[in-house]
Amino acid sequence: MDQQFWDERYRSSDQLFSGNPNGVLVAEASDLPPGQALDVGCGEGADAIWLARRGWRVTAVDISRVALERAAATGADLGDRISWQHGDPMTTPPPAGAFDLVSVQYFPLLRQPGHTALRGLLAAVAPGGTLLFGGHDPADVPSDAEFDPADYYHPADVAALLDDGWTVLVDETRARTAPPPPGTHHTRDTVLRARRSRAVG
């Protein structure tokens, strides 16, 4: 799933996704005071735009330039609140301790020895900040899928790697708030919401 894969996938349709923010983000971040947010795998920008309209300053990262161009066009009136950045979170970690919210929604984060990319995302959460990780329930993935969901991190996997500097607020599987993407059978979400301790060191 490199840049070419995602660019081609976005080019295959005038609009790949619904244009609505992800239900997990809306449910879990609506009560958070706005600050600095990182949207990992921002796609066409619906989550970043939703956050910006609620007062957040958003760094929105995606590997696809096609997606970022669409996102920037859609959120053109929010140019002072959203920084659209081309990058691969698998290879380039975000700044440590820089974000009050790190949102990872349905991002295919491949498992790595040492969990390097994942630990980079965890480190990006500022003291007192929130990690929000949403994914598809692996039980909804058909047995003949072209990929093995076990090759990727799921929210429960992330929760198991958090140390005592974190408080897990939500770690559950729940029904989706929106219809599944066309051609899929994703009826449930897996959700992790965790808060980092304000203590430093």
C-alpha positions as CSV (number, residue, x, y, z in Angstrom):
1,M,0.0,0.0,0.0
2,D,2.5,2.6,-1.2
3,Q,1.9,6.0,-2.7
4,Q,1.2,4.7,-6.1
5,F,-1.4,2.3,-4.7
6,W,-3.3,5.1,-2.9
7,D,-2.9,7.6,-5.7
8,E,-4.4,5.1,-8.2
9,R,-7.2,4.3,-5.8
10,Y,-8.2,7.9,-5.3
11,R,-8.0,8.6,-9.0
12,S,-10.4,5.7,-9.6
13,S,-13.3,7.9,-8.3
14,D,-14.1,11.6,-8.1
15,Q,-14.7,11.1,-4.4
16,L,-13.6,7.9,-2.7
17,F,-15.2,8.4,0.7
18,S,-18.4,10.0,2.0
19,G,-17.0,13.4,2.9
20,N,-18.3,13.0,6.4
21,P,-16.0,12.8,9.5
22,N,-15.5,9.3,10.9
23,G,-18.1,8.3,13.5
24,V,-15.4,7.3,16.1
25,L,-13.8,10.8,15.9
26,V,-17.2,12.6,16.3
27,A,-18.2,10.4,19.2
28,E,-14.9,10.5,21.1
29,A,-13.5,14.0,20.3
30,S,-16.6,16.2,20.5
31,D,-16.0,16.8,24.2
32,L,-12.3,17.6,23.9
33,P,-11.0,21.2,24.2
34,P,-9.4,22.3,20.9
35,G,-5.7,22.4,20.6
36,Q,-3.1,20.9,18.2
37,A,-4.3,17.7,16.4
38,L,-2.6,15.2,14.1
39,D,-4.8,13.4,11.6
40,V,-2.9,10.3,10.5
41,G,-3.9,9.1,7.0
42,C,-6.2,12.1,6.4
43,G,-7.4,11.0,3.0
44,E,-9.8,13.5,1.4
45,G,-9.8,15.6,4.6
46,A,-13.2,15.2,6.2
47,D,-11.8,14.5,9.8
48,A,-9.3,17.4,9.6
49,I,-11.9,19.8,8.3
50,W,-14.4,18.7,11.1
51,L,-11.7,19.3,13.7
52,A,-10.6,22.7,12.3
53,R,-14.2,23.9,12.2
54,R,-14.3,23.1,16.0
55,G,-11.3,25.2,16.7
56,W,-8.5,22.8,16.3
57,R,-5.2,23.5,14.5
58,V,-4.6,20.4,12.5
59,T,-1.6,18.7,10.9
60,A,-3.2,16.4,8.3
61,V,-0.8,13.8,6.8
62,D,-1.3,11.3,4.0
63,I,0.8,9.3,1.6
64,S,-1.4,10.2,-1.4
65,R,-0.8,13.5,-3.1
66,V,-4.1,13.0,-5.0
67,A,-6.0,12.8,-1.7
68,L,-4.2,15.8,-0.3
69,E,-5.0,18.0,-3.3
70,R,-8.7,17.1,-2.9
71,A,-8.6,17.7,0.8
72,A,-6.9,21.1,0.4
73,A,-9.5,22.2,-2.2
74,T,-12.4,21.1,0.0
75,G,-11.0,22.9,3.1
76,A,-9.7,25.9,1.2
77,D,-11.4,28.3,3.7
78,L,-9.5,26.7,6.5
79,G,-6.1,27.1,5.1
80,D,-4.9,29.0,8.3
81,R,-6.0,26.1,10.5
82,I,-5.0,23.0,8.6
83,S,-1.5,22.1,7.4
84,W,-1.8,19.4,4.7
85,Q,1.4,17.4,4.6
86,H,2.6,14.7,2.3
87,G,4.3,11.9,4.2
88,D,4.3,8.3,5.3
89,P,3.8,7.7,9.1
90,M,5.4,4.3,8.6
91,T,8.8,5.9,7.8
92,T,8.7,9.5,9.1
93,P,7.6,9.9,12.8
94,P,5.8,13.1,13.8
95,P,7.3,15.6,16.2
96,A,7.4,14.2,19.8
97,G,5.0,15.6,22.3
98,A,3.5,18.1,19.9
99,F,-0.2,17.2,19.7
100,D,-3.1,17.3,22.1
101,L,-4.9,14.8,19.9
102,V,-3.4,12.1,17.7
103,S,-6.2,10.6,15.6
104,V,-5.6,7.3,13.7
105,Q,-8.8,6.3,11.9
106,Y,-8.8,3.1,9.8
107,F,-5.2,3.7,9.0
108,P,-3.5,0.4,7.8
109,L,-0.5,0.6,10.3
110,L,1.6,-2.4,9.5
111,R,3.1,-4.3,12.4
112,Q,6.9,-3.8,12.8
113,P,9.6,-5.4,14.9
114,G,10.0,-3.0,17.8
115,H,6.8,-1.2,16.9
116,T,8.8,1.7,15.6
117,A,6.1,3.6,13.7
118,L,3.5,3.0,16.3
119,R,5.8,4.2,19.1
120,G,6.4,7.3,17.0
121,L,2.7,8.1,17.0
122,L,2.4,7.4,20.7
123,A,5.4,9.7,21.4
124,A,3.6,12.5,19.4
125,V,0.9,12.8,22.1
126,A,1.6,15.7,24.4
127,P,1.3,15.3,28.2
128,G,-2.4,15.4,29.0
129,G,-3.2,14.7,25.4
130,T,-5.4,12.0,23.8
131,L,-4.7,9.1,21.5
132,L,-7.7,8.0,19.4
133,F,-7.4,4.9,17.4
134,G,-10.3,3.5,15.4
135,G,-10.4,0.4,13.2
136,H,-12.6,-2.2,11.6
137,D,-13.5,-5.2,13.7
138,P,-11.2,-8.0,12.3
139,A,-14.2,-10.4,12.7
140,D,-15.9,-8.5,9.8
141,V,-13.0,-9.2,7.4
142,P,-14.0,-12.1,5.1
143,S,-11.7,-15.2,5.1
144,D,-10.9,-14.7,1.4
145,A,-9.7,-11.1,1.8
146,E,-6.5,-10.2,-0.1
147,F,-4.8,-9.2,3.1
148,D,-4.5,-10.7,6.6
149,P,-5.8,-8.3,9.3
150,A,-3.3,-9.9,11.7
151,D,-0.6,-8.1,9.8
152,Y,-1.8,-4.7,11.1
153,Y,-2.2,-3.1,14.4
154,H,-5.7,-3.0,15.9
155,P,-6.8,-0.7,18.8
156,A,-6.5,-3.6,21.4
157,D,-3.0,-4.2,20.2
158,V,-2.1,-0.6,20.9
159,A,-3.7,-0.6,24.3
160,A,-1.6,-3.6,25.3
161,L,1.6,-1.6,24.5
162,L,0.7,1.4,26.6
163,D,2.6,1.8,29.9
164,D,1.4,3.3,33.2
165,G,1.9,6.8,31.8
166,W,-1.4,6.3,30.0
167,T,-5.1,6.0,31.1
168,V,-7.2,3.9,28.9
169,L,-10.7,5.5,28.7
170,V,-12.2,3.4,26.0
171,D,-11.2,0.0,24.6
172,E,-14.1,-1.7,23.0
173,T,-15.9,-3.0,19.9
174,R,-19.1,-1.2,18.9
175,A,-21.6,-0.9,16.1
176,R,-20.6,1.6,13.4
177,T,-22.6,4.9,13.4
178,A,-22.5,5.1,9.6
179,P,-23.2,2.5,6.9
180,P,-20.1,0.4,5.9
181,P,-18.1,1.5,2.9
182,P,-19.5,0.2,-0.4
183,G,-18.6,-3.4,-1.1
184,T,-17.6,-4.2,2.5
185,H,-19.2,-5.8,5.5
186,H,-17.7,-3.6,8.2
187,T,-20.5,-3.4,10.7
188,R,-18.5,-2.9,13.9
189,D,-15.6,-0.6,14.9
190,T,-12.8,-1.2,17.4
191,V,-12.0,1.8,19.4
192,L,-9.2,2.9,21.7
193,R,-9.2,6.3,23.5
194,A,-6.4,6.9,25.9
195,R,-5.1,9.9,27.8
196,R,-1.4,10.5,28.4
197,S,-0.4,11.5,31.9
198,R,0.4,15.2,32.5
199,A,3.5,14.2,34.4
200,V,6.7,14.8,32.6
201,G,9.7,12.4,32.9
